[in-house]
């Protein structure tokens, strides 16, 4: 048997369910997760729900680790035929977005700091000015 990557139509993946396969379409690639089903750290059920379907969105929503992405290469058996590929990039964006969200937050906090410093500086200057007035009026 040829061990090279096969090409599948979405219909083929869907229909092979009747032959008891455990295929997944994740980002235009086809995975056979049969042996992995009950080893999946996220549970067998979530995988079964997506069986022989395109689980890309569900997969991305979980935010699988790099380890998980490495592991899944082991189960890759082929690709979706070119005409049916969605070419949607994995949603790593969420992480970047939340990171930039955080940096935005810290930037806001950062910009709050000078106001505090300015307030303290003004108070110190006022006290110094008052002290100065006192000393000049005393002489
Ligand atoms: C070949 C395909 C897959 C592999 C190799 C895989 C692997 C893993 C691994 C290693 C984890 C542990 C956490 C991590 O390292 O990210 C995990 C968690 C999980 N996975 Fe998958 N997974 C696959 C497909 C899917 C799909 C299609 C779904 C969507 C229904 C899914 C849903 C989950 C959930 C819900 C968790 C639990 C996350 C948590 O506890 O925070 N996985 N998966």
Boltz pocket constraint, residues with backbone or C-beta under 6 A from the ligand:
constraints:
  - pocket:
      binder: B
      contacts: [[A, 24], [A, 31], [A, 33], [A, 40], [A, 41], [A, 42], [A, 43], [A, 46], [A, 47], [A, 50], [A, 55], [A, 58], [A, 59], [A, 62], [A, 63], [A, 64], [A, 65], [A, 66], [A, 67], [A, 68], [A, 69], [A, 71], [A, 72], [A, 75]]
      max_distance: 6.0
